[in-house]
Each structure stands twice: as C-alpha cells, then as structure tokens.
Amino acid sequence: MTLNNGKKIKVLVVDDSMLAREIISKIISSDEQLEVVATAVDPFDARDKLLRFKPDVMICDVEMPKMNGVEFIRRLMPQYPLPVIVVSSVSEAVFDAMSVGAVDFITKPDIQSVADMEAFVRELNGKIHTAAKANIEKYNIFEKPEMIPNRQYDTKKIIAIGASTGGTEALYNVLKDLPPNMPGIVVVQHIPARFSKMFADRLNIQTKLHVKEAEDGDILSSGMVVIAPGDRHIRIKKNYDKYRIECIQGEKVNGHCPSVDVLFESVAREAGKNAIGVILTGMGSDGARGLWQIRKEGARTIGQDERTCVVYGMPKIAYEIGAVEMQLPLNKISFQLHMLLQSELSERE
C-alpha cells in the first residue's frame, strides 16, 4: 500500500540505539512500498529531520536521552502533526504516548529470539501502512461530553465493545464518563498480550468502573468491565441471570486473537436483545459480522463515526453491511449508552 499519489510511504526512525535504528530501518526497507528517509538519535535531531525530510510516519522510541518520547510527542503534535508509532519495552509509557497523540505502539523484540523478531517484522510494516492513513486531526475536534446522571439501569443488560488501532484512547474516552452502576461491559481491544492487564489496571484507576483483565470463569456484574487478554479469545455464556466469561485459546479470526467477532457472536447468541454492541476505531473488518448478528437479534448497535476515528475501518465496514444502527462521534457514545439504557428501562416500567 502506497499513499494516494502512488509514492512510497516515507518513514523517520528515532532511537538513541544505533543497533535499534539499523534493525528497524532494515525491516522497513524490506517492504518495497516503504522508504526510510532518515534516522535520528534523539528528539532534537528528529525535529530538524522532520522539517528537512517531511516523513509520512515516524517511528519513535519511548526511552531516549535529553527528552523522552512521550514529552517529544506532546510537544510535536501541535506544531507538526503526523502519525507516530511508539516502540517500547513492556511499559505503561506506551499508553501515555497514546494519550498525547501517538496512533499505535509495538513492543521491542528480543533480538536473540527468532520468534520475537519474526513477529516484530510482521507487525511493524503493517502498522506503518495503517498509520499512514490515520486521522491525526481528530485530536483537535472533541467537544465536551454531556454529563451522565447517576440512574438505575437494567441489570439484565450487557454492553460489548470492540476496538483496534487507536482503541486504547477511544475506550478511555467512552468509559471515563460512565457511572459506577452501569451494566457489565465486555471489551476486545487488539493489543499485545503483555499489555492487556496493564491497560485494564490503568483504566481501573482512571474510571469509576471496576476494570480488570478477563479471567476464565469471571461472572460479569454491575459496574464491571472485563478486557480480553491479549492472547485469548473471549466469549460470554449465560448463567441463570448472569453472564460468565470464557477465555479460550484458538486460532486467529480475521487476523486477530482476541477477535471482536468471537465476542460479538457469543453476545448475540447468549444475550440477544439485552445487548448493546459498540464498534470503535480500527483497521480491517473484525467485529462487523458479529455486530450485524447482535443487531439482527433486536439489540441496539453503535459505531464510531469517521470524523473521530483514528482509523475508520472496522466501523466503516460494519456500517456498510447494516450492522450499525447509529453512528456517533466518540464524545457522544457514553451519553448515548445511558440514553438507550434509560429508554428501554422506561418502556418496561
């Protein structure tokens, strides 16, 4: 995939390690549609090369001398907005980088491990292609969300959410405004296995909800959010008037494990019209078919709109096949969840 003008995607690699710069540059250059136009040893070197080479995507290490990657991205985005992919060891700093404007992240490989290096090669160039199409201007278009009053909700309801590229920040923006008595929420976010628990723990601190990485056998309860482990599919199973979580190993579905479709299909089957399905930013088609099945059962469905998606892929395909009942900007989704739950509760009363 090249840019719309047919030219190669130009990449700037920023890392204080000469070995890392050489490895990453060699991997990127193995794709004939990508071109490393420059490398930089620190943010100050990178700033000069950004102006000189005008890259389409920047690969940036988090831990660097003089200025760390998070602070660099924070200062960079208002002046020179471009898609940034963060390369990091297993650290919560990647989520800080996402919060200030990075569009994606990738874990540093163990160069002694063949499996690690092969996975890194597969993932890095794919992420660059995706990042080159990312909507980075969306960071400047959020409006203040509407306040959600603390009301009673139908405990039989369940909310299922799927997300991919850009999803960590999108999920935070949805969950942070929800009250602590919301019906149980089940989430699939495409994320490396070593980061899923870290992400769940971070959301648990940042929101009013009880957020945890899903474990096989968890019983979903009011105010609880479970995040799929990064290397397990997740399904729900109705258990009397509750929903039990199943975490299962399996082959990738739509190129992913966990897969949004695996979750959504179980939600359609087990919860039927008592579900609300939400599909957020991400590349590809994962979740579209499952969301359509949720809607077919008489449940309500929401898709994030193009304007606020980092990558308008998964919500776009879901919308095109008729799976999305309503498209909304990110900052309106949490309030709409509240309104849907309240309207259906009022109808029952």
C-alpha positions, 0 to 999 in steps of 0.5 A: 500500500502506497499513499494516494499519489502512488509514492512510497510511504516515507518513514523517520526512525528515532532511537538513541540505539544505533543497533535499534535504528539499523534493525528497524530501518532494515525491516522497513526497507524490506517492504518495497512500498516503504522508504526510510528517509532518515534516522535520528538519535534523539528528539532534537535531531528528529525535529530538524529531520522532520522539517528537512525530510517531511516523513509520512510516519515516524517511528519513535522510541519511548526511552531516549536521552535529553527528552523522552518520547512521550514529552517529544510527542506532546510537544510535536503534535501541535506544531507538526502533526503526523502519525507516530508509532511508539516502540517500547519495552513492556511499559505503561509509557506506551499508553501515555504516548497514546494519550498525547497523540501517538496512533499505535505502539509495538513492543521491542523484540528480543533480538536473540529470539527468532520468534520475537523478531519474526513477529516484530517484522510482521507487525511493524510494516503493517502498522506503518501502512495503517498509520499512514492513513490515520486521522491525526486531526481528530485530536483537535475536534472533541467537544465536551461530553454531556454529563451522565446522571447517576440512574438505575439501569437494567441489570439484565443488560450487557454492553460489548465493545470492540476496538483496534488501532487507536482503541486504547484512547477511544475506550478511555474516552467512552468509559471515563464518563460512565457511572459506577452502576452501569451494566457489565461491559465486555471489551476486545481491544487488539493489543499485545498480550503483555499489555492487556492487564496493564491497560485494564489496571490503568483504566481501573484507576482512571474510571469509576468502573471496576476494570480488570483483565478477563479471567476464565470463569469471571461472572460479569456484574454491575459496574464491571468491565472485563478486557480480553487478554491479549492472547485469548479469545473471549466469549460470554455464556449465560448463567441463570441471570448472569453472564460468565466469561470464557477465555479460550485459546484458538486460532486467529479470526480475521487476523486477530486473537482476541477477535471482536467477532468471537465476542460479538457472536457469543453476545448475540447468541447468549444475550440477544436483545439485552445487548448493546454492541459498540464498534470503535476505531480500527483497521480491517473488518473484525467485529462487523459480522458479529455486530450485524448478528447482535443487531439482527437479534433486536439489540441496539448497535453503535459505531464510531463515526469517521470524523473521530476515528483514528482509523475508520475501518472496522466501523466503516465496514460494519456500517456498510453491511447494516450492522450499525444502527447509529453512528456517533462521534466518540464524545457522544457514545457514553451519553448515548449508552445511558440514553438507550439504557434509560429508554428501554428501562422506561418502556418496561416500567 
